[in-house]
Amino acid sequence: MDTTSVEIPTELLAAAKIRPEDVKVELAMELFRQGRLTAAQAHALAGASPRLDELFFKKDPAGQIDMDAFISWAAHDLKSPLNAVIGFTKVVLKGIDGPINEIQTTDLTTAHTNGLRMLALTNNLIDMARLNNGDLKIEIITGDLFQSLNDAANRWKSQNSAKELQTEINIGSPVFSFDPARLRQIINGLLTYAANHVEDGGKLVLSARDEAGKILFDITSSGEKARDKFEMELTMLAFICRGLIALHGGSLQIGADTGTGLALSFSLPKN
């Protein structure tokens, strides 16, 4: 394994009242909390440390394991084999390992598609656990809201070509304080939520407008009622999006399924 050396002045460590051997532990713990390292990677960076075990298996006052922390840890480690399944099926589908016939292509495509969906559900589990135990933080910056909304809409359209998406963005000033990555996640999640209520060929509309010191967002879907809805995925998306919107200081309202679509809205305050 390749390694990188980092020099830290001794006086800085003394000022922080931290020993050199503890630096790697602190770094491993913070990167794990941010979801940037798996449990195995954190252990590889920090070595054996009871503090890491306490992080992965936090306990409540009664001594019971904190299930949010456990789910986050377990889901991280599930991603490694899932990524291997997704990666190798893609390699075979591209013909890199040699030609495959039509039946094999169909079967491998099914495996690859379901691997991607399982990875998405695993990522949802991680975000749900981190939101529930307060470990998920947002990074507010001043950015171009118009650009972020267009980026989110275009990416969603490229991944969901069976449904039409129309955007109606009427914002006076695009300069806004928000977390661009998390806002794109919110838009993607809520578009997917609304789209799950209509069959292929349905239409979605994403709109945003200024109103009384806040930005109002509306997402509607219309079309033939979906025969199958992924209820677990919908529950996950609603929980995550509601939590991320709340971290921005906003609120989410989800309307009832009309049988021909769904309407939902959320607002974010102007800072």
RODO-2510 file (C-alpha; in nm, 4 decimals, decimal comma):
residues 271
     n   res          X          Y          Z
     1     m     0,0000     0,0000     0,0000
     2     d     0,1336     0,3443    -0,0945
     3     t     0,1749     0,5871     0,1932
     4     t     0,2020     0,9648     0,2338
     5     s     0,4019     1,1399     0,5037
     6     v     0,2778     1,4603     0,6651
     7     e     0,4976     1,6796     0,8865
     8     i     0,3284     1,8576     1,1779
     9     p     0,5283     2,1037     1,3904
    10     t     0,5728     1,9770     1,7452
    11     e     0,4590     2,3099     1,8897
    12     l     0,1212     2,2755     1,7127
    13     l     0,0655     1,9342     1,8695
    14     a     0,1648     2,0737     2,2070
    15     a    -0,0766     2,3648     2,1652
    16     a    -0,3559     2,1229     2,0745
    17     k    -0,2610     1,9004     2,3683
    18     i    -0,2526     1,5917     2,1473
    19     r     0,0064     1,3183     2,1150
    20     p     0,1528     1,2351     1,7701
    21     e     0,0039     0,8846     1,7787
    22     d    -0,3421     1,0299     1,8421
    23     v    -0,3390     1,2432     1,5267
    24     k    -0,4118     0,9454     1,3015
    25     v    -0,6922     0,8321     1,5300
    26     e    -0,8564     1,1773     1,5243
    27     l    -0,8229     1,1953     1,1448
    28     a    -0,9635     0,8446     1,0990
    29     m    -1,2604     0,9198     1,3247
    30     e    -1,3452     1,2474     1,1506
    31     l    -1,3178     1,0986     0,7994
    32     f    -1,5369     0,8070     0,9066
    33     r    -1,7986     1,0468     1,0496
    34     q    -1,8003     1,2333     0,7179
    35     g    -1,8553     0,9082     0,5293
    36     r    -1,5231     0,9388     0,3462
    37     l    -1,3678     0,6245     0,4963
    38     t    -1,5156     0,2812     0,5649
    39     a    -1,4657     0,1177     0,9033
    40     a    -1,1914    -0,1015     0,7567
    41     q    -1,0138     0,2012     0,6066
    42     a    -1,0407     0,3925     0,9340
    43     h    -0,8812     0,0993     1,1177
    44     a    -0,6064     0,0815     0,8547
    45     l    -0,5293     0,4502     0,9099
    46     a    -0,5514     0,4561     1,2896
    47     g    -0,4521     0,1022     1,3831
    48     a    -0,6015    -0,0703     1,6859
    49     s    -0,7758     0,1881     1,9003
    50     p    -1,0605     0,1438     2,1508
    51     r    -1,1811     0,4914     2,0489
    52     l    -1,2618     0,3643     1,6996
    53     d    -1,4634     0,0760     1,8429
    54     e    -1,6540     0,3259     2,0572
    55     l    -1,7253     0,5291     1,7434
    56     f    -1,8539     0,2288     1,5466
    57     f    -2,0478     0,0809     1,8376
    58     k    -2,1685     0,3754     2,0453
    59     k    -2,3843     0,2654     2,3385
    60     d    -2,6715     0,4321     2,5181
    61     p    -2,6815     0,4805     2,8987
    62     a    -2,8305     0,1309     2,9373
    63     g    -2,5306    -0,0211     2,7583
    64     q    -2,7193    -0,1077     2,4390
    65     i    -2,5492    -0,0602     2,1018
    66     d    -2,6517     0,2585     1,9202
    67     m    -2,8224     0,1074     1,6150
    68     d    -2,7858     0,4264     1,4088
    69     a    -2,4089     0,4105     1,4501
    70     f    -2,4078     0,0365     1,3800
    71     i    -2,6189     0,0725     1,0629
    72     s    -2,3927     0,3498     0,9355
    73     w    -2,0836     0,1364     1,0001
    74     a    -2,2314    -0,1825     0,8542
    75     a    -2,3681    -0,0056     0,5448
    76     h    -2,0277     0,1446     0,4738
    77     d    -1,8698    -0,1991     0,4712
    78     l    -2,1494    -0,3407     0,2517
    79     k    -2,0561    -0,0874    -0,0179
    80     s    -1,7206    -0,2525    -0,0923
    81     p    -1,8603    -0,5874    -0,2190
    82     l    -2,1471    -0,4059    -0,3906
    83     n    -1,9051    -0,1854    -0,5825
    84     a    -1,7134    -0,4973    -0,6854
    85     v    -2,0320    -0,6601    -0,8195
    86     i    -2,1271    -0,3434    -1,0082
    87     g    -1,7766    -0,2924    -1,1458
    88     f    -1,7166    -0,6452    -1,2681
    89     t    -2,0607    -0,6864    -1,4259
    90     k    -1,9968    -0,3631    -1,6154
    91     v    -1,6593    -0,4944    -1,7331
    92     v    -1,8200    -0,8116    -1,8666
    93     l    -2,1074    -0,6207    -2,0284
    94     k    -1,8572    -0,4017    -2,2147
    95     g    -1,6990    -0,7150    -2,3615
    96     i    -1,3613    -0,6512    -2,2006
    97     d    -1,3411    -1,0152    -2,0851
    98     g    -1,4622    -1,1456    -2,4202
    99     p    -1,7868    -1,1685    -2,6178
   100     i    -2,1157    -1,2584    -2,4475
   101     n    -2,4445    -1,3666    -2,6005
   102     e    -2,7838    -1,1961    -2,5818
   103     i    -2,9137    -1,4043    -2,2904
   104     q    -2,5985    -1,3393    -2,0887
   105     t    -2,6242    -0,9671    -2,1659
   106     t    -2,9835    -0,9598    -2,0395
   107     d    -2,8965    -1,1444    -1,7181
   108     l    -2,5883    -0,9356    -1,6470
   109     t    -2,7775    -0,6126    -1,7162
   110     t    -3,0371    -0,7179    -1,4594
   111     a    -2,7622    -0,7942    -1,2070
   112     h    -2,5876    -0,4632    -1,2787
   113     t    -2,9083    -0,2580    -1,2533
   114     n    -3,0080    -0,4199    -0,9258
   115     g    -2,6563    -0,3744    -0,7908
   116     l    -2,6833    -0,0007    -0,8590
   117     r    -3,0222     0,0105    -0,6859
   118     m    -2,8859    -0,1794    -0,3862
   119     l    -2,5956     0,0653    -0,3657
   120     a    -2,8404     0,3572    -0,3692
   121     l    -3,0424     0,1979    -0,0879
   122     t    -2,7231     0,1384     0,1110
   123     n    -2,6238     0,5033     0,0692
   124     n    -2,9724     0,5983     0,1873
   125     l    -2,9292     0,3856     0,4990
   126     i    -2,6029     0,5635     0,5778
   127     d    -2,7585     0,9083     0,5375
   128     m    -3,0628     0,8097     0,7455
   129     a    -2,8447     0,6827     1,0292
   130     r    -2,6192     0,9905     1,0194
   131     l    -2,9197     1,2245     1,0160
   132     n    -3,0835     1,0398     1,3034
   133     n    -2,7784     1,0556     1,5290
   134     g    -2,6867     1,4117     1,4273
   135     d    -2,3608     1,3219     1,2531
   136     l    -2,4593     1,4542     0,9109
   137     k    -2,3586     1,8159     0,8627
   138     i    -2,4100     2,0545     0,5726
   139     e    -2,1538     2,2989     0,4320
   140     i    -2,3228     2,6316     0,3585
   141     i    -2,1527     2,8449     0,0927
   142     t    -2,2619     3,1313    -0,1303
   143     g    -2,3272     2,9872    -0,4732
   144     d    -2,5351     3,0017    -0,7902
   145     l    -2,8721     2,8451    -0,7076
   146     f    -2,9877     2,8592    -1,0700
   147     q    -2,6841     2,6599    -1,1853
   148     s    -2,7247     2,3984    -0,9103
   149     l    -3,0925     2,3462    -0,9955
   150     n    -3,0156     2,3080    -1,3649
   151     d    -2,7315     2,0662    -1,2908
   152     a    -2,9600     1,8562    -1,0700
   153     a    -3,2419     1,8558    -1,3272
   154     n    -3,0141     1,7665    -1,6187
   155     r    -2,8513     1,4836    -1,4267
   156     w    -3,1884     1,3445    -1,3237
   157     k    -3,3143     1,3613    -1,6831
   158     s    -3,0076     1,1733    -1,8106
   159     q    -3,0772     0,8917    -1,5631
   160     n    -3,4573     0,8847    -1,6081
   161     s    -3,5171     0,9254    -1,9800
   162     a    -3,8522     0,7405    -1,9670
   163     k    -4,0164     1,0386    -1,7960
   164     e    -4,0324     1,4013    -1,9142
   165     l    -3,8991     1,6751    -1,6860
   166     q    -3,9802     2,0440    -1,7347
   167     t    -3,8199     2,3231    -1,5286
   168     e    -3,9678     2,6640    -1,4456
   169     i    -3,7126     2,8639    -1,2468
   170     n    -3,8069     3,2257    -1,1713
   171     i    -3,5534     3,3540    -0,9198
   172     g    -3,4614     3,7213    -0,9094
   173     s    -3,1046     3,6694    -0,7869
   174     p    -2,9342     3,3302    -0,8211
   175     v    -2,6790     3,4130    -0,5488
   176     f    -2,7843     3,2115    -0,2468
   177     s    -2,6365     3,0565     0,0687
   178     f    -2,6798     2,6781     0,0633
   179     d    -2,4984     2,3454     0,0387
   180     p    -2,4845     2,2776    -0,3389
   181     a    -2,4163     1,9034    -0,3110
   182     r    -2,6951     1,8475    -0,0595
   183     l    -2,9408     2,0634    -0,2547
   184     r    -2,8744     1,8514    -0,5637
   185     q    -2,9372     1,5434    -0,3479
   186     i    -3,2671     1,6931    -0,2281
   187     i    -3,3818     1,7735    -0,5827
   188     n    -3,2798     1,4300    -0,7120
   189     g    -3,4521     1,2556    -0,4218
   190     l    -3,7780     1,4480    -0,4500
   191     l    -3,7931     1,4131    -0,8287
   192     t    -3,7470     1,0384    -0,7840
   193     y    -4,0132     1,0376    -0,5114
   194     a    -4,2661     1,2125    -0,7360
   195     a    -4,1715     1,0060    -1,0413
   196     n    -4,2366     0,6806    -0,8542
   197     h    -4,6079     0,7646    -0,8531
   198     v    -4,6494     0,7599    -1,2329
   199     e    -4,5679     0,5133    -1,5085
   200     d    -4,3091     0,5686    -1,7805
   201     g    -4,4264     0,8416    -2,0147
   202     g    -4,5388     1,0574    -1,7231
   203     k    -4,4424     1,4214    -1,6843
   204     l    -4,2682     1,6061    -1,4013
   205     v    -4,2404     1,9798    -1,3414
   206     l    -3,9768     2,1380    -1,1167
   207     s    -4,0380     2,5053    -1,0351
   208     a    -3,8661     2,7555    -0,8072
   209     r    -3,9536     3,1159    -0,7241
   210     d    -3,8818     3,3987    -0,4785
   211     e    -4,1401     3,4807    -0,2145
   212     a    -4,1228     3,6834     0,1073
   213     g    -3,7634     3,6193     0,2069
   214     k    -3,7492     3,2580     0,0946
   215     i    -3,7263     3,0375    -0,2109
   216     l    -4,0268     2,8133    -0,2795
   217     f    -3,9784     2,4888    -0,4706
   218     d    -4,2591     2,2805    -0,6217
   219     i    -4,2345     1,9381    -0,7831
   220     t    -4,5347     1,7735    -0,9475
   221     s    -4,5787     1,4500    -1,1394
   222     s    -4,8688     1,3599    -1,3674
   223     g    -4,9580     1,0612    -1,5812
   224     e    -5,0844     0,7077    -1,5546
   225     k    -5,0798     0,5760    -1,1968
   226     a    -4,7759     0,3594    -1,1223
   227     r    -4,8534    -0,0099    -1,0937
   228     d    -4,5663    -0,0678    -0,8533
   229     k    -4,4154     0,1728    -0,6012
   230     f    -4,0985     0,1076    -0,4036
   231     e    -4,2394     0,1952    -0,0618
   232     m    -3,9131     0,1413     0,1268
   233     e    -3,7250     0,3693    -0,1131
   234     l    -3,9994     0,6327    -0,0865
   235     t    -3,9827     0,6237     0,2936
   236     m    -3,6042     0,6616     0,2815
   237     l    -3,6145     0,9504     0,0346
   238     a    -3,8790     1,1384     0,2345
   239     f    -3,6820     1,0979     0,5591
   240     i    -3,3509     1,2077     0,4044
   241     c    -3,4885     1,5018     0,2067
   242     r    -3,6916     1,6265     0,5032
   243     g    -3,3813     1,6098     0,7228
   244     l    -3,1551     1,7868     0,4714
   245     i    -3,4136     2,0597     0,4129
   246     a    -3,4474     2,1083     0,7900
   247     l    -3,0692     2,1474     0,8189
   248     h    -3,1021     2,4341     0,5707
   249     g    -3,3737     2,5883     0,7894
   250     g    -3,6587     2,4925     0,5569
   251     s    -3,9597     2,2625     0,5571
   252     l    -4,1097     1,9952     0,3281
   253     q    -4,4753     1,9242     0,2483
   254     i    -4,5750     1,6100     0,0588
   255     g    -4,9234     1,5965    -0,0906
   256     a    -5,1450     1,2910    -0,1253
   257     d    -5,1252     1,0566    -0,4231
   258     t    -5,4140     1,1646    -0,6481
   259     g    -5,4003     0,8503    -0,8584
   260     t    -5,2607     1,0482    -1,1500
   261     g    -4,9565     1,1956    -0,9804
   262     l    -4,8239     1,3755    -0,6768
   263     a    -4,7415     1,7310    -0,5716
   264     l    -4,4807     1,8270    -0,3118
   265     s    -4,3143     2,1500    -0,2109
   266     f    -4,0394     2,2806     0,0136
   267     s    -3,8975     2,6161     0,1079
   268     l    -3,5540     2,7474     0,2022
   269     p    -3,4984     3,0798     0,3773
   270     k    -3,2852     3,3464     0,2135
   271     n    -2,9814     3,4119     0,4300
***
